[in-house]
Amino acid sequence: MNVHEYQAKELLKRYNVPVPDGRVATTPEEAEKAFRELQVPVAVVKAQIHAGGRGKAGGIKVVKSADEARAAAKEIIGKVLVTHQTGPQGKQVRKVWVEAGTIPEKEFYAGIVIDRKAQKPVLMVSPAGGMDIEEVAAKTPEKIFREEVGLAGLQPFQVRKLSKALGLDASLQKQAMPLFTNLCRLFVELDCSLAEINPLALAGGKIVALDAKLNFDDRALYRHLDIEVMRDIHEEDEAELEAAKIGISYISLDGNIGCMVNGAGLAMGTMDVIKHAGGSPANFLDVGGGATKDQVTAAFRLLLSNRNVKAILVNIFGGIMKCDVIAAGVIEAAKVVRLSMPLVVRLEGTNVELGRKMLAESGLALTTATDMADAAQKVVAAAGR
């Protein structure tokens, strides 16, 4: 789950990570009021969407008066911002963050992710702040410094190493010590999957987080109900939200072939063979090993709710998940929604003969496949018709 910048800064502040003062606004009038309350000569009006690149898309405005803040908010709120992270459809702005202006003397990058190989969080910093960290990693990897975060948290000697890499003097190292330590503590205690500050700025002799991005592990949100309520349903894919409710893994993609698979590895492999056959998957959908007929039916409805889908591939290797359960769900869903698009089914594993018999006797107009390659070729051909 993602949160907006203003929510991320609220959480950073809770963990004593310095952030500029600001106010959230949903109307131009509220933005005008926010500027007056901040009592600063300069402020920044920032669009709140779950995507980077807002400035280049016209979603960030520097203002020097309450009237300018009102005008900037009027221009931004309701606007659809298209950035490198939103895709061509963009995201509509519903609120802005009015923040006290800061003139940075230096900009750094700080971010924490899980290192899957080390099986630990890793804190990365770079003196090349304010830039896309992916670009820095690709062109100047020597500018990225990292330290693994152990069970005891980030240690003082690690902060000193990172501070030296950033070129911080002794006085700034004293600020970096609690800042980096608390950022790591936030990451672990709140079950984050990403904690990023870019830029982390030096301004007026103080280190402050000028921007912030926090992502959370969905599976741990039951431990953080105060964060769960920060979810902005307008920013999230409706199908993905519905899938979470029924307990299946679903990610929307931009192709035209709907996929229903059991097992994440098989789902990834299915998408690969579809691409290899010249097609494009419309989703990742893993019904898991213990899905019920109702869950399969609901999953099938998710596939059919995507207007871009031109054909559906059901690829099941039955182990814990039985082929007859999948067949029952497919039959039920097809009857309810009156399936009218091509359907290709490949079943193998537990109760496969029963599952195939149920599908054959269902009266559905479907195509069977012998293996994954055969299934991919057939569904790609069907989607192209």
N, C-alpha and C positions, 0 to 999 in steps of 0.2 A: 504494500500500500504506500502511495506517495502522499505527501502533504504539501501545502503551499509554502512559499518562502516565509510569510509572516507567522505561520504556525511553527515552522522549523526554528525561527528565531525565538519564539516564545519558549520552546523547549531548550534551546541553547542557553537562554537567559536563566532558566530554571537550574541549569548546571553550571552557572557562573562563568559562562563564556561570553565575553563582552560583545554586545550588538548595539547599533545605533537606535535611538528612540524612534518610535513610529506609531502610526494608527492605521487600521484597516478601514476602507470606505467602499460602500456599494453604490453611492450616488455622488454626483458632482458637489452637492451641498455638503455631504459628509467629508469630502476631500477638502473643501474650503475650511470647514470647521477644524479638521485635523491640522492643517497648516497653522491656523491661529493658535491652537493648543500647544504645538511644538515650540512656538516662540523662537524661531530660527530665521536667519536671513535667506537661507537657501534650503530647499527640500527636493526630494526626488519622488515622483509619482511613478509607481512600478506596477505593471499589469501582473495579476496573479493567475498563472496557468501552470499546469504540470509540464513544463517544457523549458529548455534553455533557448538562447538566441533571441530573447525578448527585445533587447535593445536594437538589434539590427532590423527587427520587424516593426519598429515604431512603438514598442510597448513600454518604453522608459523615457520619461521627460523630466528635465531639470526645471524647477520653477522657483521664482523669487518673490512671490506674493500669494495671498489667499486667492485673488482673482485668477492668477495663472494656474494655481492648483486646481481650481474649479474647472477652468477651460481644458486643462490637460486630462482630467478625469472624464470630462464630457466626451473628449475625443477617443479615449481608450476604452471606457466601459461600453460593452456591446460590440466592440470591434472584433473581428476574427483575425487572429494573428497566425501567420504561416511562417514557421521556422524550420530549421533543419531537423528538429525533433518532433514536430507535429504531423509531418506528412502534408500532402497538398491540400487536404481538407481543412487544416488549421484547427485552432481552438478558440472558442468565444470567451472573451473576458467578461467576467461577472463582478469582479471586485478589484480594487487597487490597494497598494500599500504606500502610504505617504510617510516618507522616512526623512529624518534630519539629514541634511547634506553633509558629506564628508569629502575632504580633499586628500586623497591618499598620497603619501610621499613615496611609498613603495608598496608593491602588491605581491603577495605570495599565494601559493595553493596549499591546501591541506585536505586530505580525504582519507577515509577508512573504508575498506572493503574486507571481505573474507578471502583469504588466500587458501584455495581448496587443496593445494599441494601440502602446505604447511599445516592446514587445519586450524588456523588461527586468524584473528583479525590482523590486518597490517595497516599501519599508519604511513601514508605517503605525503611528502611535502616537496615543494618546488619553489625556487625563486622566480619562476616564470608564471606568476599568478595573473588572473584576468584573461588567460588564453584557454582554448580548449585543451584539456589535459591529454586527450588522445593525440592531438597534433604535436604537443610537446614530446610525448612518448615516442612518436614515430620519427620526429626530426632531430630532437636533442635529448635522447634518453638519459644522458649523463646529468641532466638537470633535475632528475627525479631521485629522491632519497627516501628510503623506507626502513621501518623498524617493525618487527613483529610484536604483537601485544600478547603477553603471557597471562596465565591465570591470576597472577598478582597485579595485573594492570601494567601500564607503561611505567618504566623505571626512570629515576632522575638521570642516570648516565645516558639513557637513550634520548631524553629531551635535550641534553647538552650536545649530543652528536648532531641532532637535527637542527638545533639552533645555530651551531657552528656552520652547518651546510647552508643555512639561509643567510649567513653573514650578520647575525644579531649580536649586538654588544652585550656586556654584562647586565646592564639595566633591563634590556629587552628580554634577556634570557630569564630573568626573574618573572616576567609576565608570561613568557612562553611555557614555563614549568606548569602552573595550574591550568593554563588554557588547554594544552595538549593532553594533560592528564585527565581533565574533566571531559574533554571531547571523547576520549577513549572509554571513559566510564559511562557516558551517555550511550555510546554505541552498544556496549555490552548489556547494560541494565535495561535498555528499551528494546532489545532484540532487533537492532537495525540490520539492514543488508547493505546500506550505503549511508555514510555521513560525509558530506562534502561542503567545504567552505572555499568559495572562489569568486572574488578574491578575499583573502585574509590580508587586511591592509594595516600599514603603519601610518598613523595620522596623529599629529600633535603629540608625538611621543608615546602614543598608546597603540596597542595591537587590537584590532576590532574586526569582527566578521561582517563584511559588507553584503555578502550574499550567502545563502545557505540552502542546502538540499538534503533532506532526510527521506530515506526509504525504509520500510519496515517489513519484516517477515510476516506474511499473512497468517501463517500457522501459529504464530505466537501472540496474536492480537488478543486472544482470550485473557491474556495476562495483563493487558494494557487497555482497559475499557476507556480510559481518558484519551487515549490516542485513537482508538476505533471511532469515536464520535467526531474526529477531525476529518473523516473520509468525505470527500466531495464527489457525490455521485454524478455530477455533471461532467466531471473530468475523466470518469472511468467508462470503459466499454460495458454497455448494458448486458451483453451476452456473457462477459466474464464475471460480472456481478451475479447474474443468475446461476451460472455454473458453480460459483462458490457456495451459493445457498443450498444447492442440491448435492454438494460434496464431490464434484468431479473437477479435473484439471482441464482448463480451456483457455486458449490464447487466440485471439483473432489475428488473422493475417490478411493479405490483400489479393489472394488468388481466387479461383472460381471452382475448386474441387473440395467439397466438404469431406473431412476425414473423421472416422470414428474407430479408435484403436484401443486395445488394452495393453498398458505398459508404456512407460515413457520412452524406453529404448526402441521399442517396436514403432511407436508413434514417430520418433525422429527418423527411423529407417524408412518408414512409409513415405514421409515427406520427401526424403532424398530420392527414392525411386520414382516418385511422381515428377520431381524436377528432372531427373535423368531421362524420363520418357517424354519430356517436353511440356509438361503441365505445370500448374502452380497451385499449391495447397491454399485453401481459404482459412485454415485453422489448424491448431494443435489441439487434439482432444483425446485425453486418456481417461477412460471410464474406470480404470483401476481393476484390481483383482477380485473385489468383493461387491461389485455393483449389483443392484437389484433390477428387476424388470422395470420398475417405475423410474429408476435413475437412467436406465438405457433409453426409455421412452422420452424422458425429459431431455437427454442429451441429443437425441434424434431431432427433437423439436428445435433445439438451439441451431443445429445445422441448417434446418429448413427456414429459420427466421432470417438468415443471411441472404439478402437479395442478389448478391453476386454469385452465389453458388449455382452452378449449372449441372453438376453431377455429384454423386456421393459415393465414397468408397468406405466400406466396412471391412476392416482387416483385423481379424481376431485369431490369436493363438491361445486356445483354451488351456489354462493350467488350473489355477484357482477359479478363474472366471470360466464358467461352462458355456459352451457354444449354444446350447438350447436356450439359455437365459438371454443371450444376445439376440437370437432368432425371435424369441417371444417379444422382446422390446421393439425390434425392428417392425415386426408385423403389427403390433399395437399402434405404434407411432404412424405407420403408413396408412392405417385405417382412419385414424383420427384426423390427420392433416390432408388426407387424400393425395398421396404422393403422385406427382406428375412428371418428375424428372428422372433421368437415368440413375439406376442404383446397381453398383457392382459389389459383390460380397465374396470375400475369401475367408473361409473358416477352416481351422485346423485345431486338433487337440481334444480335450475332454468333451465327451458327448457330441462329437462332430457329426456322426451319422444322424443322430436325432435332430440336431440343429438343421442340417441340410434337408432332412425329410420335412420338417416343419415349414421351411421356406418354400420347398418345392410344392407343397400342398396348400400354400397360403393364397395362391392366385395372384400374387404380386408379379408385376413385370420387372424382373430383375435379371442380372447377368452374373453368373458364377465364374470364379477364377481359380486356377489350380495352384498358383504361387504368387508372390509379391510382384514379380516382374510382369506376369500376365495380367494381374489386377491393375497395375499402374497403366499399362498400355491400353487396356479396355476403358478405364475411366477417363483417361486423357482424350481418347478418341470420342467418347460419348459427350464430354464437355465441349468439344470443338464443333459438334454438329449443330 
